[in-house]
Amino acid sequence: MTSFDSESMELTSATALALRRRPGRLGERLRASPAPAAAALAAADLSVFAATVLGLAALGWPGLDTVLALRFALLTGAFAIAQFVGAGLYPGYGLYEYEQARRRAAVVLRTLAVALGIAAVATPEWRPIAATVPVILLASLLQVAGQGAVARALHRHGFWGQRVAVVAPEGVAPAVVASLRANWRHGLIPALPAEMRARPPAMAVVAGPMPEARTVQALLRAHDTVLLLADTPDLRISGLQPARLGGRVGLVLGARAEGPGLVRRLADLLIAIPMLVLAAPIIAMAALAIRLIDPGPVLYRQEREGHDGRVVRVLKLRTMYRDAERRLEALLATDPARQAEWEAHYKLRDDPRILPKVGRFLRSSSLDELPQLFNVLGGSMSLVGPRPFPIYHLAAMDPEFRAKRRTVVPGLTGLWQVSDRSEADIARQQQLDEFYIDNQSFWFDGHILLRTVHAVFGRGGAY
């Protein structure tokens, strides 16, 4: 438990990140992750649905005596499970029970509507849909009981919930801790003092009035997320009402993104593999043109900082002369205007290092970045994220922001690349990257990818 004294929260970013990265034992890592609970809940829902279908079929339920009806029922169930994932119900931490029930009911109604629509369009037979409706309704009721049993078992063995640091005034903290423990289904488990010393929890729960901005920033240096707890049935804490927060137990004041998730990784592979197949002829032709103008290696590898500070060897088509560094040093030493331009953007609009014609075309079209699809396949980069910068570029940024950048996987494209491209200075790059890190999502990434296509074909602002 921690008071609101911001002086006691001045844990440095470097220390906090080092503690957060400590791997620990496998059991401890699993207990700290929501993945086991999410997997167990999803497996329970799948098992209940399959058992309902097969059980009713074995009892001779009308309509489930055909292969078509069985397939239709199972596919409909899989569709419902996928929607449960999208509704945030696995594991559903931070949601009141009535909000979880509302989301489940909405999924069931949507599933029934889709099933009716498909049956009406795809087949004239009424038996599959007549059998599917009672299956879905019965399975939905049984799944509620199954979810409760699984959650209790996980809680009993220490695999339910995420450890949180409770930040509250001295007189309120014990009551908040007792409330969180009593309402363990919300998934916010107060960390013990020994756990706090060994490893800062990923989330800090603030109970009380809105803290000062510097207090929030201090907490975010030590934790990934800060949650301002709303009022509970037994405690009036902040005046926030869960009903106005969509049934959530609190308001997120700030969040630091975590590493790559399974969905993001699958999306990267599903997009990057066909992109690489299509890009292979372009890479080959560009390589030939580079060799004709300036014989030597056609690929350029540069070590840059990636997720958790690991080194990423970024691949690019070579667009500069092999003695580019010597040319740059000579130019900056004799041209103060170019020196100022370089310090503001770490780019030059009229760069003498760039190969004539092919180099400028590849850079303006961003085709020189295509080999980084291999980095994406290898997992050191993602399709979308803050661009991995050279060390000299990172050195111009705030140390705290650099620490925040290390919490996410660098990307082939990013928000500032599609917003300002080469026009952004250091401050603007930092502002846009920080906005992305704090707000990244599957849909935000899709939006950036679509804007990347427009930016590349428009060829505006890149040099």
C-alpha positions in Angstrom: 0.0 0.0 0.0 1.2 3.5 -0.9 0.1 6.9 0.2 -0.4 9.8 -2.2 3.0 11.2 -1.3 4.5 11.6 -4.8 8.1 11.8 -3.3 7.8 8.1 -2.4 6.9 7.2 -5.9 9.9 8.6 -7.7 11.1 5.2 -8.9 13.2 5.9 -11.9 12.2 4.5 -15.3 15.4 2.5 -15.7 15.0 0.8 -12.3 11.3 0.1 -12.8 11.8 -1.3 -16.3 14.7 -3.5 -15.0 12.4 -4.9 -12.3 9.5 -5.4 -14.7 11.7 -7.3 -17.1 13.1 -9.7 -14.6 11.8 -13.1 -15.8 11.3 -14.9 -12.5 10.2 -18.5 -12.3 7.8 -19.9 -14.7 5.0 -20.4 -12.1 5.3 -16.8 -11.0 5.2 -15.5 -14.6 2.1 -17.6 -15.3 0.4 -16.3 -12.2 1.2 -12.7 -13.2 -0.2 -13.2 -16.7 -3.9 -13.1 -17.6 -3.2 -15.7 -20.3 -3.9 -18.9 -18.2 -7.2 -17.5 -17.0 -8.2 -16.4 -20.4 -7.3 -19.8 -21.9 -9.2 -21.7 -19.2 -12.3 -19.6 -19.5 -12.3 -20.0 -23.3 -11.8 -23.7 -23.0 -14.7 -24.0 -20.6 -17.0 -22.2 -22.9 -16.0 -24.4 -25.9 -16.4 -27.6 -23.8 -19.8 -26.6 -22.5 -21.0 -25.7 -26.0 -19.7 -28.9 -27.6 -21.1 -31.0 -24.7 -24.5 -29.4 -25.2 -24.6 -30.1 -28.9 -23.4 -33.7 -28.6 -25.6 -34.3 -25.5 -28.8 -33.1 -27.2 -27.9 -35.0 -30.3 -27.5 -38.2 -28.3 -30.9 -37.6 -26.7 -32.4 -37.4 -30.1 -33.2 -33.7 -30.1 -35.3 -32.9 -33.2 -33.1 -31.4 -35.9 -29.8 -32.6 -34.5 -30.0 -35.9 -36.3 -28.3 -34.6 -39.5 -24.7 -33.9 -40.3 -25.7 -30.5 -41.6 -27.4 -29.5 -38.4 -24.5 -30.6 -36.3 -22.0 -28.7 -38.4 -24.2 -25.6 -38.4 -24.5 -25.7 -34.6 -20.8 -26.1 -34.0 -19.9 -23.3 -36.5 -22.4 -21.0 -34.8 -20.8 -21.8 -31.4 -17.4 -21.0 -32.7 -18.7 -17.7 -34.0 -20.0 -16.9 -30.5 -16.7 -17.8 -28.8 -14.9 -15.5 -31.2 -17.3 -12.7 -30.2 -16.7 -13.4 -26.5 -13.0 -12.7 -27.2 -13.8 -9.5 -28.9 -16.1 -8.4 -26.0 -13.2 -8.7 -23.5 -14.7 -11.5 -21.5 -11.5 -13.6 -21.4 -10.7 -13.1 -18.6 -12.9 -10.0 -18.1 -10.8 -8.4 -15.3 -12.1 -5.0 -14.2 -15.7 -5.6 -15.2 -18.6 -5.8 -12.8 -20.5 -9.1 -13.0 -23.6 -7.4 -14.4 -21.5 -5.9 -17.2 -20.1 -9.3 -18.1 -23.7 -10.7 -18.2 -24.8 -7.8 -20.5 -22.0 -8.5 -22.9 -22.7 -12.2 -22.9 -26.3 -11.6 -23.6 -25.5 -9.2 -26.5 -23.2 -11.8 -28.0 -25.9 -14.5 -27.8 -28.5 -12.2 -29.4 -26.1 -11.3 -32.2 -25.2 -14.9 -32.8 -28.9 -15.9 -33.0 -29.5 -13.1 -35.5 -26.5 -14.2 -37.7 -27.6 -17.8 -37.5 -31.2 -16.9 -38.6 -29.8 -14.7 -41.4 -27.5 -17.4 -42.7 -30.1 -20.1 -42.6 -32.6 -17.9 -44.4 -30.1 -17.1 -47.2 -28.0 -20.2 -47.5 -30.5 -23.1 -47.1 -34.2 -23.6 -47.5 -34.1 -26.2 -44.7 -35.5 -25.2 -41.3 -34.1 -28.1 -39.3 -30.6 -26.7 -38.7 -31.8 -23.4 -37.4 -34.6 -25.0 -35.4 -32.0 -27.1 -33.7 -29.3 -24.4 -33.3 -31.5 -21.9 -31.4 -32.2 -24.1 -28.3 -28.6 -25.3 -28.4 -27.3 -21.7 -28.1 -29.8 -20.7 -25.4 -29.1 -23.8 -23.3 -25.3 -23.6 -23.8 -25.3 -19.9 -22.8 -27.0 -20.7 -19.4 -24.7 -23.6 -18.7 -21.6 -21.5 -19.7 -22.4 -19.0 -16.9 -22.2 -21.8 -14.3 -19.1 -23.1 -15.9 -17.4 -19.7 -15.9 -18.1 -19.3 -12.2 -16.6 -22.7 -11.4 -13.5 -22.2 -13.5 -12.9 -18.7 -12.0 -13.2 -20.1 -8.4 -10.8 -22.9 -9.2 -8.3 -20.5 -10.7 -8.6 -18.1 -7.7 -8.1 -21.0 -5.3 -4.8 -21.9 -7.0 -3.5 -18.4 -7.4 -4.0 -18.1 -11.2 -6.9 -15.5 -11.1 -6.5 -11.8 -11.2 -3.6 -9.4 -11.6 -1.5 -8.1 -8.7 -2.0 -4.4 -8.1 -0.4 -1.7 -6.0 -3.0 0.1 -3.9 -2.4 3.9 -3.7 -4.7 5.5 -1.2 -4.8 7.8 1.8 -3.7 6.1 5.1 -7.2 5.9 6.5 -8.8 4.5 3.4 -6.2 2.0 2.2 -7.2 -1.0 4.5 -10.8 -0.7 3.5 -9.9 -0.6 -0.2 -7.7 -3.7 0.2 -10.4 -5.5 2.0 -13.0 -4.6 -0.7 -10.7 -5.7 -3.6 -10.1 -9.0 -1.9 -13.8 -9.6 -1.2 -14.6 -8.8 -4.8 -11.9 -11.0 -6.2 -13.9 -11.7 -9.4 -13.0 -8.2 -10.6 -9.4 -9.5 -10.9 -7.6 -6.8 -8.9 -5.6 -8.5 -6.2 -3.7 -6.3 -3.8 0.0 -7.1 -3.9 1.7 -8.1 -0.7 4.7 -6.0 0.6 7.1 -8.8 -0.4 5.7 -8.8 -3.9 6.0 -5.1 -4.2 9.7 -5.2 -3.2 10.5 -8.1 -5.6 8.7 -6.7 -8.7 6.4 -3.6 -9.1 2.9 -4.8 -10.2 1.9 -3.9 -13.7 -1.1 -1.9 -12.4 -1.4 0.8 -9.7 -5.0 1.3 -8.3 -5.6 4.8 -7.1 -8.4 5.1 -4.5 -9.4 8.7 -3.8 -9.7 12.0 -5.6 -7.9 12.6 -8.9 -4.2 12.8 -8.2 -1.9 15.5 -9.5 -0.4 15.0 -12.9 3.1 14.6 -11.5 1.8 11.8 -9.2 0.3 10.0 -12.1 3.6 10.3 -14.1 5.6 9.0 -11.1 3.2 6.0 -10.9 3.5 5.4 -14.6 7.3 5.2 -14.3 6.9 2.3 -12.0 3.8 0.6 -13.4 2.3 0.0 -16.8 -1.2 1.2 -16.0 -2.8 3.5 -13.5 -6.5 2.9 -12.6 -8.6 5.5 -10.7 -11.0 3.3 -8.8 -14.7 4.1 -9.0 -17.1 4.0 -6.1 -18.0 0.5 -4.9 -21.2 -0.7 -3.2 -19.5 -0.4 0.2 -17.0 2.5 -0.4 -17.5 6.0 -1.8 -14.0 6.6 -3.1 -13.7 9.1 -6.0 -17.3 10.0 -7.0 -16.9 8.1 -10.3 -19.9 5.8 -11.1 -19.3 2.4 -12.7 -22.6 2.9 -14.7 -21.0 5.9 -16.5 -17.8 3.9 -17.2 -19.5 1.1 -19.1 -19.6 -1.2 -16.1 -15.9 -1.0 -15.4 -14.5 -0.7 -11.9 -12.4 2.3 -12.6 -11.0 4.8 -15.1 -7.7 4.3 -16.8 -5.5 7.4 -16.3 -2.6 6.1 -18.3 -1.2 2.9 -19.7 2.1 1.7 -21.0 1.7 -0.8 -23.8 3.0 -4.3 -23.3 5.0 -6.5 -25.8 3.6 -8.3 -28.8 0.3 -10.3 -28.2 -0.8 -13.4 -30.0 -3.4 -11.6 -32.1 -0.9 -8.9 -33.2 1.7 -11.5 -34.0 -0.7 -13.6 -36.1 -1.9 -10.4 -37.9 1.8 -9.6 -38.7 2.4 -13.0 -40.2 -0.8 -13.1 -42.2 -0.1 -9.7 -43.8 3.7 -9.8 -44.0 4.1 -13.2 -45.7 1.9 -12.3 -48.8 3.5 -8.8 -48.8 6.9 -10.3 -49.0 5.9 -12.6 -51.9 4.6 -9.6 -53.8 7.6 -7.4 -52.9 10.3 -10.0 -53.9 10.4 -8.9 -57.6 10.6 -5.2 -56.6 13.4 -5.9 -54.2 15.3 -7.9 -56.9 15.0 -5.1 -59.5 16.0 -2.4 -57.0 19.0 -4.5 -56.0 20.1 -4.8 -59.6 19.8 -1.0 -60.1 21.8 -0.3 -56.9 24.6 -2.6 -58.1 24.8 -0.9 -61.5 25.2 2.6 -59.9 27.4 1.8 -57.0 28.8 -1.8 -56.9 28.8 -3.4 -53.5 26.3 -4.8 -51.0 22.6 -4.1 -51.9 21.3 -4.5 -48.4 22.2 -2.3 -45.5 22.0 -3.5 -41.8 21.9 -1.1 -39.0 21.7 -1.9 -35.3 18.9 -0.1 -33.6 17.0 -0.3 -30.3 14.0 -2.6 -30.1 11.6 -4.0 -27.5 13.0 -4.2 -24.0 16.2 -2.5 -25.3 17.2 -5.5 -27.4 19.2 -4.9 -30.5 17.3 -5.0 -33.8 19.4 -5.4 -37.0 17.2 -3.4 -39.3 17.4 -4.4 -43.0 17.1 -1.8 -45.8 17.9 -1.6 -49.5 21.1 0.5 -49.7 20.2 4.0 -51.0 23.5 5.7 -50.2 27.1 5.5 -51.4 29.3 3.1 -49.5 31.3 6.1 -48.0 28.1 7.9 -46.9 29.3 8.6 -43.4 32.5 10.3 -44.6 30.5 12.4 -47.0 28.1 13.4 -44.2 30.9 14.4 -41.8 32.6 16.5 -44.4 29.3 18.3 -45.3 28.3 19.1 -41.7 31.7 20.4 -40.9 31.6 23.0 -43.6 27.8 23.9 -43.8 26.2 25.4 -40.7 22.7 25.4 -42.3 22.9 21.8 -43.1 24.2 21.1 -39.6 21.1 22.8 -38.1 18.7 20.9 -40.5 20.4 17.6 -39.5 20.1 18.3 -35.7 16.4 19.1 -36.1 15.3 16.2 -38.3 18.3 13.8 -38.6 17.6 14.0 -42.3 18.7 16.3 -45.2 16.3 17.4 -47.9 19.2 17.5 -50.5 21.4 14.8 -49.2 24.6 14.2 -51.2 25.0 10.7 -49.8 22.0 9.4 -51.7 22.5 7.4 -54.9 21.3 9.3 -58.0 17.8 8.4 -59.3 17.4 4.9 -57.8 18.3 6.0 -54.2 16.0 9.0 -54.3 13.1 7.0 -55.8 13.4 4.2 -53.2 13.5 6.7 -50.3 10.6 8.9 -51.6 8.5 5.8 -52.2 9.7 4.1 -49.0 10.4 1.0 -51.0 13.8 0.8 -49.4 12.0 -0.4 -46.2 10.6 -3.5 -47.9 13.4 -5.9 -46.6 12.2 -5.1 -43.1 9.4 -7.6 -43.8 12.1 -10.2 -42.9 12.4 -8.4 -39.5 8.7 -8.7 -39.1 8.7 -12.4 -39.9 11.5 -12.9 -37.4 9.6 -11.1 -34.6 12.0 -8.3 -33.9 9.7 -5.8 -35.6 5.9 -5.5 -36.1 4.1 -4.0 -39.0 2.9 -1.0 -37.0 4.8 0.6 -34.1 7.3 3.4 -33.4 10.1 3.2 -35.9 13.4 1.8 -34.6 15.8 4.7 -34.5 19.6 4.8 -34.7 21.4 5.5 -31.4 22.3 9.1 -32.4 18.6 9.8 -33.1 17.4 8.3 -29.7 20.1 10.3 -27.9 18.2 13.5 -28.8 15.0 12.3 -27.0 14.0 12.4 -23.3 15.3 9.5 -21.3 11.8 8.8 -19.9 10.4 8.7 -23.4 13.1 6.3 -24.6 12.2 4.0 -21.7 8.6 4.1 -22.7 9.5 3.4 -26.4 11.3 0.2 -25.2 8.1 -1.2 -23.9 6.7 -1.8 -27.4 7.9 -3.6 -30.5 9.2 -1.2 -33.2 7.3 -1.1 -36.4 7.7 -1.1 -40.2 5.4 2.0 -40.2 4.1 4.2 -37.5 1.8 7.2 -36.7 4.3 9.9 -37.4 5.4 8.3 -40.7 1.8 8.6 -42.0 1.1 12.0 -40.4 4.2 14.0 -41.1 6.7 11.7 -42.7 10.1 13.4 -43.0 8.7 16.8 -42.0 8.4 15.9 -38.3 11.1 17.3 -36.0 12.2 15.5 -32.8 9.5 17.0 -30.6 6.8 16.1 -33.1 8.1 12.6 -33.5 8.0 12.1 -29.8 4.5 13.5 -29.4 3.1 11.2 -32.1 4.9 8.1 -31.0 3.8 8.7 -27.4 0.2 9.1 -28.5 0.4 5.8 -30.4 2.0 3.9 -27.5 -0.8 5.1 -25.1 -3.6 4.3 -27.5 -2.5 1.4 -29.7 -5.1 -1.2 -30.6 -5.9 -3.6 -33.4 -8.1 -1.1 -35.2 -5.7 1.8 -34.7 -3.0 -0.4 -36.3 -5.3 -1.2 -39.2 -6.0 2.5 -39.7 -2.3 3.3 -39.8 -1.7 0.5 -42.4 -4.3 2.0 -44.7 -2.9 5.5 -44.3 0.6 4.1 -45.1 -0.6 2.8 -48.5 -1.9 6.3 -49.2 1.3 8.0 -48.0 3.5 5.7 -50.0 1.6 6.2 -53.3 1.2 9.9 -52.6 5.0 10.1 -52.0 4.6 13.4 -50.2 6.9 14.5 -47.4 9.5 11.7 -47.7 13.1 12.3 -48.7 
